[in-house]
Each structure stands twice: as structure tokens, then as C-alpha cells.
Amino acid sequence: MSERLGPVIFSRIEPYAGLKKALELGKNEVLETIKKSNLRGRGGAGFPTGLKWSLTAAVKAEKKYVICNADEGEPGTFKDRVLLTEYAKLVFEGMIIAGFAIGADAGFLYLRGEYRSFLPGIEKVLFEMQKEGALGSSIMGKKGFDFNIEIRLGEGAYVCGEESALIESLEGNRGEPRNRPPFPVNTGFEGHPTAVNNVETFANVPHILAKGPDFFKKIGTDKSAGSKLLSISGDCKKPGVYEVPYGISLKGVLKLVGAVNVKAVAVGGASGICVSKKDFGRKIAFEDLSTGGSVVVFDAKRNMMDAVENFLEFFKEEHCGQCTPCREGIPVLLEGVQLIRKGGCSKEYLEDLRSLAETMQCASKCGLGQSAPNAFISVVDGFQKDYKLSNKKKEEKEFNA
């Protein structure tokens, strides 16, 4: 395996350098270091990691937990697969540091069911870390700091990527998003305060502790510190996982992977938006194009309505059915796209569909329903040449919802 190169996660670091520094600094200083770094969650939501850990640490409770969300279910995303197979020790080190900072003695890696084949390798890493004194009792000789990690397998439900649905699944229940508040930082796994972060988020933590928050903040932008792992696929010469500094333009990303004659880029996978050529100057950043990591390239021969239909078919199968805007809205949008492709959709009906999509974005219970219409709206607005509307003044078809 050739050495990967990148500004943070794929840069060199001594084993346990971050953990040793954390134990040297103490809990409060670790929390302050993560806050100063401006690290934000890499799973897509972008919540400040230091704030989440501080909120969890502030709750007085007998039990606290750390959960690593390794349910990588977003279409077009495979970066966490690389981290789990090549950098698992770094990820676990980040979890241990989190456990130390918030006062937890147990953690879970919630592993996507389709990644079951990774189990032997991951378990081997955990066994090695235990032998090296990084897991178990009195970690690295620190009396009173005990921490263990257990791996739990999901069953392939996309909605379990949402943290409260993930916790429900961990508890043995059907994976459905909870009503919030309360939030996991107060009432998480089995009612105990819980910090849930993405695989990539934890992989950044040892580097920040070992190299300092200023090292991290110098990379990226003022509002988006550090780097981002991108899973790049589609119509390009060099697909793969790349670590890029936040602030890189889409044009820069496309050059990196040898993409030519590009028509569109789906940033954020099925739940993201489809960006047209005129906007390739936009940047990968929380303040512009925020993404969990999926980047799919479409060249000029593609019809973007095909992509939207594919995405909506995926969401029709993966939503949990709990809330009405998502449960009823996705099938209506899908039927609308199929009608558009047949040339039977009027301008008025398209406006109704767009209004429905906007309602779903603000009224759905969790991120699945809120983001499922994103691709539809971006394609309807940005790729009018990919579809034709009916000349009928009024479309007779009515919503099923």
C-alpha cells in the first residue's frame, strides 16, 4: 500500500502522540484545545465538536458513552471505508481521547452492516491497542481512566446514519429518529449522556492534540478549519479518496481527478445538490458547499433527470416512514420526475412539485426527509435543458398526499 498524502489525516503522526498529549493536558484543556481548533463534525451536519463534547462533559451522570458513527450509507461515499481499513487505530485513538475528555468509560463503533467483512481487521487493531495499553484499565498508566470499545453492526438502514436513529438501533429498537430535544449529549444511549461523532471527525482529533489547534486552523478557511476527505466517483480518470483543504473550488477538485467535459457535480451524494458548470468556482466549505464527503461527477452525455430519479428511488426505499412530509412527499416527487421525463408535466404542476419539495425541507422530522428533495430542486432550477414541460395549461394529475 502506497502512503497517502494529505494536510491532516493523511499526514504523518507518531502512534498515540495525540492520546499521550491529552493525558498530559487534562480533561478541561483537551476540551479547550478541540474548541480552539474549530473542528466541526465531518458527517455532514458540521456541529462544533468541542461544543458537543463540552455539553456532554458538563452533565453529571454515572455513565457516559462515546459513539463512532461508521454507518457510511450515503450513495457515492466510501472515505470511511478507507479510514476503517487503513487508519482504524487513529480513529479509535480519537474515540479514546473523547472518552477521556467527557468522562466516559465505554464507546461503540456502529459499523455499517455491509462492512461486516472489515470486522476481523478492526478487531485485530482493538486487540493490539489493548496489548499496548491504549484500551482497558489505567490507559497509558493513567490511574482511574478506563475505556473500552465495542463494535456493533447495523443492518443496512440508511436512516441509522442519523444519530438518534443510530442510538435506537444500538439499543435493539427499530432505527427511527427521536424527537429532539432532549439531545444525545443529555439523553443518549440508554438514557445516558452520549457524544456521537463521525469516523472522519475522530480521525482528526489525535492530529489536533499532537500538533496543536493552530496547526489545524491554518488549513482551510476562517469558517471551515482543516481538511475534508472526499469520495470522488463518476465520470473522471482518477476516482478515489482525496484529502483536500477546505476552501478548494470544485474546479480544483475536478482537475485533481482528471475530469473533462463535465456537465454537473453532485456534491453530497443523493442528499446533496447537483452543481452546474457555471458554478464550478464554488468552494467545498461549510459556508458554501457543505458535504459529508460524496462527490459524483457527471459528464456531458448524462441527463440529470436520470440521476434525480435514481436518487429518489433510493430514498423511497430507505425512509423510515415515520413522518408524513417524507413518507408521502418522496413518492410524489418520484412520480413527478417520471412524468417530467415522459414530457407530460405542465409548468404549473412543476411549480407544485417544487413547493412540495420546499415543504419537505422544512417540515420533515430528520435529515433524510429534509435533504431528499435537494437534488430535485437543484436540477429543476439548474438543468432546464435536460427536460421539457407539457404545453398543457393545467396538469390534471393531483398529489397523492
C-alpha positions as CSV (number, residue, x, y, z in Angstrom):
1,M,0.0,0.0,0.0
2,S,1.5,3.3,-1.0
3,E,1.5,6.1,1.5
4,R,-1.4,8.5,1.2
5,L,-0.7,12.2,1.3
6,G,-2.8,15.0,2.8
7,P,-2.7,18.0,5.1
8,V,-4.1,16.4,8.3
9,I,-5.4,12.9,8.4
10,F,-3.1,11.6,5.7
11,S,-0.1,13.4,7.3
12,R,2.4,11.7,9.5
13,I,1.9,11.2,13.2
14,E,3.5,9.1,15.8
15,P,1.3,6.3,17.3
16,Y,-0.6,7.6,20.4
17,A,1.0,11.0,20.2
18,G,-2.4,12.6,20.5
19,L,-3.5,10.4,23.3
20,K,-0.3,11.0,25.3
21,K,-0.7,14.7,24.9
22,A,-4.3,14.6,26.0
23,L,-3.5,12.7,29.2
24,E,-0.7,15.2,29.9
25,L,-3.0,18.2,29.4
26,G,-6.0,17.0,31.4
27,K,-9.7,16.9,30.5
28,N,-10.5,20.6,30.6
29,E,-7.5,21.5,28.4
30,V,-8.4,18.8,25.9
31,L,-11.9,20.3,25.6
32,E,-10.4,23.8,25.1
33,T,-8.0,22.5,22.5
34,I,-10.7,21.0,20.4
35,K,-12.8,24.2,20.8
36,K,-9.8,26.3,19.7
37,S,-9.2,24.2,16.7
38,N,-12.7,24.9,15.3
39,L,-13.2,21.2,14.4
40,R,-16.7,20.6,13.1
41,G,-18.4,17.3,12.5
42,R,-17.4,15.7,9.3
43,G,-20.6,13.6,8.8
44,G,-22.4,16.4,7.1
45,A,-24.1,18.4,9.8
46,G,-21.0,20.3,10.8
47,F,-21.8,20.8,14.5
48,P,-18.8,22.1,16.5
49,T,-17.1,19.1,18.1
50,G,-15.6,20.9,21.0
51,L,-19.1,22.3,22.0
52,K,-20.7,18.8,21.7
53,W,-18.0,17.3,23.9
54,S,-18.2,20.2,26.4
55,L,-22.0,19.8,26.7
56,T,-21.6,16.1,27.3
57,A,-18.8,16.6,29.8
58,A,-20.9,19.2,31.8
59,V,-23.7,16.7,32.5
60,K,-23.4,14.9,35.9
61,A,-24.0,11.2,35.3
62,E,-22.7,7.9,36.4
63,K,-22.4,6.6,32.9
64,K,-21.4,8.3,29.7
65,Y,-20.7,7.0,26.2
66,V,-18.8,7.8,23.0
67,I,-20.2,6.5,19.8
68,C,-18.5,6.5,16.4
69,N,-20.9,6.7,13.5
70,A,-19.5,4.3,10.9
71,D,-22.8,3.8,9.1
72,E,-21.5,5.1,5.8
73,G,-24.7,4.8,3.8
74,E,-24.7,7.9,1.6
75,P,-24.5,6.9,-2.1
76,G,-21.2,7.8,-3.5
77,T,-19.4,7.9,-0.1
78,F,-16.6,5.4,0.7
79,K,-14.0,7.5,2.6
80,D,-14.8,6.0,6.0
81,R,-14.1,2.6,4.4
82,V,-10.5,3.7,3.8
83,L,-10.2,5.1,7.4
84,L,-11.6,1.9,8.9
85,T,-9.3,-0.4,6.9
86,E,-6.1,1.7,6.8
87,Y,-6.4,4.1,9.8
88,A,-8.5,2.3,12.3
89,K,-6.0,2.9,15.1
90,L,-6.2,6.7,14.5
91,V,-10.0,6.6,14.6
92,F,-10.0,4.6,17.9
93,E,-7.4,6.9,19.4
94,G,-9.8,9.8,18.7
95,M,-12.6,7.9,20.4
96,I,-10.4,7.3,23.5
97,I,-9.4,11.0,23.7
98,A,-13.1,11.8,23.5
99,G,-13.9,9.4,26.3
100,F,-11.2,10.9,28.5
101,A,-12.5,14.5,27.8
102,I,-16.1,13.8,28.6
103,G,-15.7,11.3,31.4
104,A,-16.8,8.2,29.6
105,D,-15.5,4.7,30.1
106,A,-17.2,3.0,27.2
107,G,-17.5,3.5,23.4
108,F,-19.2,1.9,20.5
109,L,-18.3,1.7,16.9
110,Y,-21.6,1.4,15.0
111,L,-20.4,-0.3,11.8
112,R,-22.5,-0.4,8.6
113,G,-23.8,-3.9,8.0
114,E,-22.4,-4.0,4.5
115,Y,-18.9,-3.5,6.1
116,R,-19.1,-6.8,8.0
117,S,-16.0,-8.1,6.2
118,F,-13.9,-5.4,7.9
119,L,-14.6,-6.9,11.3
120,P,-11.5,-9.2,11.6
121,G,-9.2,-6.4,10.7
122,I,-10.8,-3.9,13.1
123,E,-11.0,-6.4,15.9
124,K,-7.3,-7.1,15.4
125,V,-6.5,-3.4,15.8
126,L,-8.5,-3.3,19.1
127,F,-6.6,-6.3,20.4
128,E,-3.3,-4.7,19.6
129,M,-4.3,-1.4,21.2
130,Q,-5.3,-3.3,24.4
131,K,-1.9,-5.0,24.5
132,E,-0.2,-1.6,24.0
133,G,-2.1,-0.2,27.0
134,A,-4.3,2.2,25.0
135,L,-7.5,0.4,25.9
136,G,-8.8,-1.3,29.1
137,S,-7.8,-0.2,32.6
138,S,-5.5,2.6,33.6
139,I,-4.9,3.6,30.0
140,M,-1.2,4.6,29.3
141,G,-0.6,4.3,33.0
142,K,-3.3,6.9,33.9
143,K,-5.0,5.6,37.0
144,G,-8.7,6.0,37.0
145,F,-9.0,6.2,33.2
146,D,-10.6,3.1,31.9
147,F,-12.1,2.9,28.4
148,N,-13.2,0.0,26.2
149,I,-14.7,0.0,22.7
150,E,-17.3,-2.5,21.4
151,I,-18.2,-3.0,17.8
152,R,-21.9,-3.2,16.9
153,L,-23.2,-4.0,13.4
154,G,-26.1,-2.1,11.7
155,E,-28.4,-3.8,9.3
156,G,-28.1,-1.6,6.3
157,A,-30.7,1.1,7.1
158,Y,-29.7,4.4,5.7
159,V,-31.8,6.3,8.2
160,C,-29.5,5.0,11.0
161,G,-26.9,7.4,9.8
162,E,-28.9,10.0,11.8
163,E,-27.5,9.9,15.3
164,S,-30.7,9.4,17.3
165,A,-31.9,6.6,14.9
166,L,-28.4,5.1,15.3
167,I,-28.8,5.1,19.1
168,E,-32.3,3.5,18.8
169,S,-30.7,0.7,16.7
170,L,-27.9,0.3,19.2
171,E,-30.5,-0.2,21.9
172,G,-32.1,-3.0,19.9
173,N,-35.0,-1.0,18.7
174,R,-36.2,-0.1,15.2
175,G,-34.0,2.6,13.8
176,E,-36.2,5.7,13.9
177,P,-35.1,9.3,14.6
178,R,-36.1,10.5,18.0
179,N,-38.0,13.7,18.8
180,R,-35.4,16.3,19.9
181,P,-34.9,17.8,22.5
182,P,-33.6,16.0,24.5
183,F,-30.4,15.6,22.6
184,P,-27.9,12.7,22.9
185,V,-25.5,14.9,24.9
186,N,-28.1,14.8,27.7
187,T,-30.1,11.7,26.9
188,G,-28.3,9.3,24.6
189,F,-27.6,5.6,24.7
190,E,-29.9,4.0,27.3
191,G,-30.7,7.5,28.6
192,H,-27.1,8.4,29.4
193,P,-25.1,11.4,28.1
194,T,-23.6,10.4,24.8
195,A,-21.2,12.1,22.3
196,V,-21.8,10.8,18.7
197,N,-19.2,11.7,16.0
198,N,-18.4,10.5,12.6
199,V,-15.4,8.3,11.7
200,E,-13.6,11.2,10.0
201,T,-14.1,13.6,12.9
202,F,-12.4,11.2,15.3
203,A,-9.5,10.7,12.9
204,N,-8.7,14.4,13.1
205,V,-8.6,14.5,16.9
206,P,-5.1,12.9,17.5
207,H,-3.5,15.2,15.0
208,I,-5.1,18.3,16.7
209,L,-3.9,17.2,20.1
210,A,-0.4,16.2,19.0
211,K,0.2,19.2,16.7
212,G,-1.9,21.9,18.3
213,P,-5.0,23.7,17.3
214,D,-3.2,26.4,15.4
215,F,-1.7,23.7,13.0
216,F,-5.3,22.7,12.2
217,K,-6.8,26.2,11.9
218,K,-4.1,27.3,9.4
219,I,-5.6,24.8,7.0
220,G,-8.9,25.6,5.3
221,T,-10.9,28.8,5.7
222,D,-11.9,31.1,8.6
223,K,-15.2,29.3,9.0
224,S,-14.1,25.8,7.9
225,A,-10.9,24.8,9.6
226,G,-8.9,21.8,8.5
227,S,-9.3,19.4,5.6
228,K,-12.1,17.3,4.1
229,L,-11.9,13.7,2.8
230,L,-13.8,13.4,-0.5
231,S,-15.0,10.2,-2.0
232,I,-14.9,11.1,-5.7
233,S,-16.5,8.8,-8.3
234,G,-18.3,9.0,-11.7
235,D,-17.0,10.3,-15.0
236,C,-13.4,11.0,-14.1
237,K,-10.0,9.4,-14.8
238,K,-8.8,9.1,-11.2
239,P,-11.7,8.3,-8.8
240,G,-10.8,7.6,-5.2
241,V,-10.5,9.2,-1.7
242,Y,-8.7,12.5,-1.6
243,E,-7.9,14.8,1.4
244,V,-8.2,18.4,0.4
245,P,-8.1,21.7,2.4
246,Y,-11.5,23.3,3.0
247,G,-11.9,26.2,0.5
248,I,-10.8,24.3,-2.6
249,S,-13.0,25.0,-5.6
250,L,-15.0,22.4,-7.5
251,K,-12.8,23.3,-10.5
252,G,-9.8,22.4,-8.4
253,V,-11.3,19.1,-7.4
254,L,-12.2,18.2,-11.0
255,K,-8.6,19.0,-12.1
256,L,-7.3,16.8,-9.3
257,V,-9.3,13.7,-10.6
258,G,-8.8,14.3,-14.3
259,A,-12.4,15.1,-15.1
260,V,-13.1,16.7,-18.5
261,N,-16.2,17.8,-20.4
262,V,-18.1,17.9,-17.0
263,K,-21.7,18.8,-17.0
264,A,-22.6,18.5,-13.3
265,V,-21.2,17.5,-9.9
266,A,-23.4,16.0,-7.3
267,V,-21.9,17.4,-4.0
268,G,-23.2,15.4,-1.0
269,G,-24.4,12.3,-2.8
270,A,-28.1,11.6,-3.1
271,S,-28.9,14.1,-0.3
272,G,-26.8,16.9,-1.8
273,I,-27.2,19.3,-4.7
274,C,-26.2,19.0,-8.3
275,V,-24.0,21.9,-9.3
276,S,-23.8,23.1,-12.9
277,K,-20.8,24.1,-14.9
278,K,-21.3,27.9,-14.3
279,D,-20.9,27.3,-10.6
280,F,-17.7,25.2,-10.6
281,G,-16.0,28.2,-8.9
282,R,-17.9,27.4,-5.7
283,K,-15.9,26.0,-2.8
284,I,-16.0,22.9,-0.6
285,A,-16.7,24.6,2.8
286,F,-19.4,24.8,5.4
287,E,-20.1,28.3,4.3
288,D,-20.6,27.3,0.7
289,L,-20.8,23.7,-0.5
290,S,-21.1,21.6,2.7
291,T,-20.8,17.9,2.2
292,G,-20.4,14.7,4.2
293,G,-17.9,13.6,1.5
294,S,-19.6,12.3,-1.6
295,V,-18.7,13.9,-4.9
296,V,-20.1,12.3,-8.1
297,V,-19.0,13.7,-11.5
298,F,-21.4,13.7,-14.5
299,D,-20.1,14.4,-18.0
300,A,-21.9,16.0,-20.9
301,K,-23.6,12.8,-22.1
302,R,-25.6,12.4,-18.8
303,N,-29.2,13.6,-18.3
304,M,-29.5,14.9,-14.8
305,M,-33.2,13.9,-14.6
306,D,-32.0,10.3,-14.7
307,A,-29.8,11.0,-11.7
308,V,-32.7,12.6,-9.7
309,E,-35.0,9.6,-10.5
310,N,-32.3,7.3,-9.2
311,F,-31.8,9.3,-6.0
312,L,-35.5,9.5,-5.3
313,E,-35.9,5.7,-5.9
314,F,-33.2,5.2,-3.3
315,F,-34.9,7.5,-0.7
316,K,-38.3,5.8,-1.4
317,E,-36.8,2.5,-0.2
318,E,-34.7,4.0,2.7
319,H,-37.0,6.4,4.5
320,C,-38.4,5.1,7.9
321,G,-42.0,6.1,7.2
322,Q,-42.4,7.9,10.5
323,C,-43.3,11.4,9.3
324,T,-45.8,12.5,6.7
325,P,-43.8,15.0,4.7
326,C,-41.1,12.5,3.9
327,R,-43.2,9.3,3.7
328,E,-45.8,10.9,1.3
329,G,-43.6,13.5,-0.3
330,I,-40.9,11.3,-1.8
331,P,-43.2,9.1,-3.8
332,V,-45.0,12.2,-5.2
333,L,-41.7,13.7,-6.2
334,L,-40.6,10.5,-7.8
335,E,-43.8,10.2,-9.8
336,G,-43.4,13.9,-10.8
337,V,-39.9,13.2,-12.2
338,Q,-41.1,10.2,-14.1
339,L,-43.9,12.4,-15.6
340,I,-41.4,15.1,-16.5
341,R,-39.2,12.5,-18.3
342,K,-42.3,11.5,-20.3
343,G,-42.9,15.1,-21.3
344,G,-46.3,15.1,-19.5
345,C,-45.7,17.7,-16.8
346,S,-47.0,21.2,-17.1
347,K,-45.3,24.3,-15.8
348,E,-48.0,24.7,-13.1
349,Y,-47.5,21.1,-11.9
350,L,-43.8,21.5,-11.7
351,E,-44.3,24.6,-9.5
352,D,-46.5,22.5,-7.2
353,L,-43.8,19.8,-7.1
354,R,-41.2,22.4,-6.2
355,S,-43.4,23.8,-3.5
356,L,-43.8,20.3,-2.1
357,A,-40.1,19.8,-2.1
358,E,-39.6,23.0,-0.1
359,T,-42.2,21.9,2.4
360,M,-40.4,18.6,2.9
361,Q,-37.1,20.5,3.5
362,C,-38.6,22.5,6.4
363,A,-41.2,20.0,7.8
364,S,-39.6,16.6,7.7
365,K,-38.5,15.2,11.1
366,C,-34.9,14.3,10.3
367,G,-32.2,15.0,7.8
368,L,-33.3,12.3,5.4
369,G,-36.6,13.9,4.5
370,Q,-35.1,17.4,4.8
371,S,-32.4,16.6,2.2
372,A,-34.1,14.2,-0.1
373,P,-35.6,17.0,-2.3
374,N,-32.2,18.8,-2.6
375,A,-31.2,17.1,-5.9
376,F,-34.7,17.6,-7.4
377,I,-34.7,21.3,-6.7
378,S,-31.1,21.9,-7.9
379,V,-31.8,20.0,-11.2
380,V,-35.1,21.6,-11.9
381,D,-33.5,25.1,-11.4
382,G,-30.1,24.5,-13.0
383,F,-30.6,22.0,-15.8
384,Q,-33.7,23.1,-17.7
385,K,-32.2,21.8,-21.0
386,D,-32.5,18.2,-19.6
387,Y,-36.3,18.2,-19.6
388,K,-39.3,19.6,-21.5
389,L,-42.6,20.6,-20.0
390,S,-46.0,19.9,-21.4
391,N,-47.8,22.7,-23.2
392,K,-51.0,22.0,-21.2
393,K,-52.1,24.9,-19.2
394,K,-53.1,22.7,-16.2
395,E,-51.9,19.3,-15.4
396,E,-54.7,17.0,-14.4
397,K,-52.6,14.8,-12.2
398,E,-53.1,15.6,-8.5
399,F,-50.9,14.9,-5.4
400,N,-51.5,11.6,-3.7
401,A,-50.5,13.1,-0.4
